[in-house]
Amino acid sequence: MIGARARLRASVAAVALGWLASCERAEEASTLAPHRVAGRQILIRHARSFDPRPDRTLEEARALGQRLAREARDHPDAFEELRRSWSDDSRGENDGERPSSPGIVLRGQLSDDLAPVEVALFGASIGEVVGPVETPLGFHVLRRVPIRELCAAHILVRHRDSVDPPGVPPLPVTDRSREEALERATTILVEARHADDDGFAELARARSEAIDRFSGGRLGIVPRGVLPPALDEAIESLAIGEVGGPVETPFGVHVVRRLPVERVLVRALVATRDELERRRARLLEITRAGAREAAFVEEERAFWSGPGSFPPAGRVHDVQRGAYPASIEGALFALEIGELSTVTDFEGGAALFLRVE
């Protein structure tokens, strides 16, 4: 009996040492960084696409994608013109001013159907054109671009010609003229320039007519080119903490405050506290950040097995300042890169986080 126990202990130790060694080796060949990339695309739809285009066959779409990819590689400065002329996802009022999706992509963010787009972007260098990549949406010609972001809060004053922002419930209709909206925004601007960040947020809650007034007017962190061009340019022209305006867009008249880009990127495991304490103890035995992250991903894959699991194994989570409960946000922003959190309880379970950026 004693001999059997000794053999069992030796076997367990060998497995543990092998697991640690494999994680250390994973650091050397890790492809986990970068954790975010930005890209623009030319999307070519066809008759069999998820959103079909009946006038183009699959074969014609593939051939067109191949031709556009060659042109974009041969003439890098022509990518945006090709996108404006050919992409089936860039039609709209500000076409040519804003980048088409996929925008900024977090590792593990895209669905299984769009995984080839993610793989292509993460495998490309900045400025490189790749594709065409086939997905159920069609054929994607992709170009990886530098990540450029802004963070701001705003106060919106609407007038009778204002349109509703896409993707939000209809906003209240007003009889206010454009001139009256400009006058009102100018008055608010004077008040806003004497307010700190918290004061601006209170002013937004009281005076803004945008749906985000409930969150103090925070637009969050957005890639350059996503907002209307006038608002995008106005924010970029401001120093951090500076207030500007009035800025006119199709949505109305804005007073804006530029905020710092504050975020952490984390990986997460959600389970019972006892299970997470065991996993945390194993991960703490690995001291090097790259190897620890590789091991964390393996823990995710072991726990969330199979396609379509939630949260997806290998996914990186973008935690922006002001978007999470203060207790969780404070703990995550206090972590160093490569550091594990303590096990954090929340309603319905517990979570373990690893900061990766």
Secondary structure, 3 states (H helix, E strand, C coil): CHHHHHHHHHHHHHHHHHHHHHHHHHHHCCCCCCCEEEEEEEEECCCCCCCCCCCCCHHHHHHHHHHHHHHHHHCHHHHHHHHHHHCCCCCCCCECCECCCCEEEECCCCCHHHHHHHHHHHCCCCCCEEEEEEECCEEEEEEEECCCEEEEEEEEECCCCCCCCCCCCCCCCCCCCHHHHHHHHHHHHHHHCCCCHHHHHHHHHHHCCCHHHHHCCEEEEEECCCCCHHHHHHHHHCCCCCEEEEEEECCEEEEEEEECCCEEEEEEEEECHHHHHHHHHHHHCCCCHHHHHHHHHHHHHHHCCCCCCCCCCCCCEEEECCCCCHHHHHHHHCCCCCCECCCEEECCEEEEEEECC
